[in-house]
Amino acid sequence: MTTATRYLAAQVQEDLRRKMVFVAGPRQVGKTTLALSLPGAADGYLNWDVGAHRARILRHELPPGDLWVFDEVHKYRRWRNYLKGLYDGRRTDQRILVTGSGRLDLYRFGGDSLQGRYHLLRLHPFSTAELALDTPAMVRDLLRLGGFPEPWLAASETQSRRWSREYSTRLVQEEVATLEGIRDLGQLEAMILALPERVGSTLSINALREDLQVSHKTASAWLDALERLYAIFRLSPFGPPGLRAIRKDRKHYHFDWTVVPGDAARFENLVACHLLKWVHFRQDAEGLDCDLRYFRDRDGRETDFVVVERGAPALLVECKWSDAGVDRSLKYLKARFPEARAWQISASGHKDYVSPQGIRVAPAVELLSELV
């Protein structure tokens, strides 16, 4: 198993030939390592968080090479206009790579002045396919350790727990305080601690605000901030006409799935991260119209994940911890959309077969290894 070359490296180099490239993703997911692995990147690297580098950026004293790498420059309020000026005045062979732990497509501060000048690529934690894991036991190791490079490479559950605790603290103190201007960091930390127990269920902002004793507007704004900073992501329901599906309630998941208590909920979170990584890659690198949703209707039927392509379900996924009979809700959804591939995957089960309805029942590694 090798982790030296990340799955986006070739795409970054290809896209740099045409436009600026923004690589976004959670903090400590490996963006800087990816950037510095590119030829010539080390000589052109500037980090906004380093005082001497920040001074060079502001004075326009940029390295002489043909690749500039700007790390965390989105913390500069005028970063978009700054990059626009560099891009429009660049030499024909000058390449510009920008990395950041916030949603670079959303931190605009006054309009999208960079429209048409960049490709956005989102870097995710390690996954089954990227690590070439090929057994259920290896997937359970990933479930225990998490997909972020530091805890995975340490190969220690104790180190993973320590890393995760420190990660949340740094996220609040360094990212939220700098980028979002939220002052009540203590209550925000309380929200971060409360969210993992709600994974797998629809997220009620009313219930959350009542627990935290904050307004609905504040709780909603904090969730938006955590999503912009790649701490969490939320899925909307899939609800075409005729399915009696719920339309508004969203579910949430964590990029660091090790914070989620309970084997079944943590496994569901891991699968959500794998599917989102695959969907984002297809959106960013292949330009495909696809999205990740979930299904729940008013009659109590629910399927964990629905990958939608051009408005129609293409992949249905139900998660189980161990071997179980085919889920009735998955059967229902498969019958309604027979062209969609349907999987029921398990973390610890052994059965592998195709049901009479055309649903593949298998260990999770069989599906996850097909992704990215």
Number of C-alpha atoms within 10 A of each C-alpha: 7 8 12 9 13 20 18 19 14 11 15 22 16 12 19 19 14 13 17 24 24 25 25 24 25 25 19 14 20 18 24 20 13 20 24 15 15 15 10 15 19 15 15 18 21 24 19 19 13 11 10 11 18 17 13 15 18 12 9 11 10 14 15 10 15 16 21 22 25 24 24 21 23 22 17 14 14 13 16 21 17 17 19 17 12 14 19 9 10 13 10 9 12 18 21 23 24 26 26 22 25 26 21 23 15 10 18 17 13 10 11 13 14 17 10 9 14 20 19 20 22 22 23 26 21 23 26 25 17 19 19 14 18 14 14 18 13 15 24 18 16 24 21 23 26 27 27 24 15 16 21 19 13 12 15 14 16 13 14 22 17 12 14 20 11 11 15 16 13 14 20 20 12 10 19 21 15 12 17 16 11 15 10 9 14 10 15 20 15 12 18 19 13 14 18 23 14 17 21 17 13 17 16 12 18 15 11 19 17 12 12 15 11 13 14 15 11 14 21 14 14 19 21 15 21 21 19 23 25 21 22 21 20 18 20 18 23 25 17 12 6 6 15 13 19 17 14 11 15 18 20 21 27 23 24 25 28 24 21 23 14 12 16 17 22 25 26 25 26 27 27 26 23 24 23 21 21 20 22 20 22 16 17 15 16 11 10 14 13 18 23 23 23 22 23 22 17 10 10 8 16 19 23 22 26 26 23 20 15 10 12 16 25 17 18 24 22 22 23 23 18 15 18 13 10 19 16 12 18 24 19 15 20 21 13 12 16 16 13 20 17 25 26 26 30 26 24 17 17 15 14 15 11 15 13 8 14 17 22 20 25 21 26 26 21 19 20 21 19 11 16 21
